[in-house]
Amino acid sequence: MTPTSSNALTQESLEVTRELLDRYDRPGPRYTSYPTAPEWNQDFGAADYAKALQKASENKDEPLSLYVHLPFCWERCHFCGCNVVISKHPEVSGKYLEYVYKEIGMVAKLLGERKTVKQLHWGGGTPTYQSVEQIKSLHGILTEAFDFAPDAEVALEVDPRVTSREQLETLRLLGFNRISMGVQDLDPKVQAAINRNQTEAETRELFDTCRELGFSGINLDLIYGLPEQTPETWTRTVEAVIDIRPDRLAVYSYAHLPDMIKHQRKMDAHPRPTGAEKYDLFAIARKLFVAAGYRIIGMDHFALPTDELAVALDERRLHRNFMGYTVVPAEDMIAFGVSGIGEVGGTYAQNQKRPAMYYKALDEDTLPTMCGTWLTDDDAIRRWVIRQLMCNFYLDFSVLKSRFGVDYDAYFADEESRLEEFCTEGFILRGDGHLQVLPLGQAFVRNIAMVFDAHLKKPAHFSNFSRTI
């Protein structure tokens, strides 16, 4: 393969034509995991997960990443695809936390002497649905079971509409140092359509409080492709966010899957940008963020040049797991709570999605595993390749060989022939000993990754995935 442009290795915006979108905007995985969730099976259960944890315990000097799923929200946003529990009665979370504490104890016991934690993330739902006392209690249980490294990344997601200063002060005292703040869109008409009414003033006030209290790496989440979004309203949102000046930004593509997520149908009465109109919104965000000094991180994130994500990208050591882009490539990630997904001991393991089933398993002193899979050697190789392309836009064949004993040209001969199309389009560069995703190809990096997916052969799978653009 030969490059189609010798000066394409920049971060400047390149035109994604309607013709390219027509050909490549198709359902495909986001590759937060490989193999992807449709490949997991319910034959994988608690005994398998226990075996994986015991296997992981043998690497006692290796750090861990921890994720805690806190599913409760006061009300449901119509776009939301997360596993949440809507309740106006905060006492229900007390029962849930007691079961999470039990799961933490069971898992910690199986991990034996492997206790060091380099990364912790509380996701939701809305983690700040929990009271100050519940926040203290959960963190106390975690610090009793594990040893947190002094430089650990300790983060959580917050909703500006329900998060108090007292909660933020408590979190800082407990050692939380990073915040991810949901915004989605600041336009009132869009907010009304998605049932998330959040003023710009609320967002700014909470951001300023987080900055005052010393949180670093503050992230704001935006979503493009929502009902009622137009280039004009979206531009105003992006400009307002630039003025707030977060350290990091996530700009997610809205995944419209009403057959699977029925409450998304509540937005059907509102016009929604799709195809080229939808991509134009991302192009606006990319252009404005880059002009404001942000670096492009992976397929949908941005960071200031001084942020550690940008530094890691320059050094080609950016990593990605279920918690997002990170510089903490812990070999094993443990998840607690309903629907939590762990990546441990050569497996993916997902907890029961329904609280009642989660409680039932723990009442029976059994790990609440619903499904999962053991990775083959081939899975591990392809997962690493896909992550390199999606995180660093670069695959070094010599590193592949040193890690797995695999010669790229021999192992991926079939994939190489299928990549020829992407080289011709100007998406990728096949260099001497490496593969590089060019700026135009970054918009289609999910399509490029799909070439290396050995499982993606069943037509039924595609109904489970959002569109790639």
Buried (B, 14 or more C-beta within 10 A) or exposed (E): BEBBEEEBEEEEBBEBEEEBBEEBBBBBBBBBBBBBBBBBEEEBBBEBBBBBBEBBBEBEEEBBBBBBBBBBBEBBBBBBBBBBBEBEEEEEBEEBBEBBBBBBEBBBEBBEEBBBBBBBBBBBBBBBBBBBEBBBBBBEBBBEBBEBBEEBBBBBBBBBBBBEEEBBEBBBEBEBBBBBBBBBBBBBEBBEBBBBEBEBEBBBEBBEBBBEBEBEBBBBBBBBBBBBBBEEBBBBBBEBBBEBBBBBBBBBBBBBBEEEBEBBEBBEEBEBBBBBBBBBBBBBBBBBBBEBEBBBBBBBBBBBEEBBBBBBBEEBEBBBBBBBBBBBBBBBBBBBBBBBBBBBBBBBBBBBBEBEBBBBBBEEEBBBBBBBBBBEEEBBBBBBBBBBBBBBBBBBBEBBBEEBEBEBEEBBEEBBEEBEBBBEBBBBBBBEEBBBBBBBBBBBBBBBBBBBBBBBEEEEBBEEBBBBB
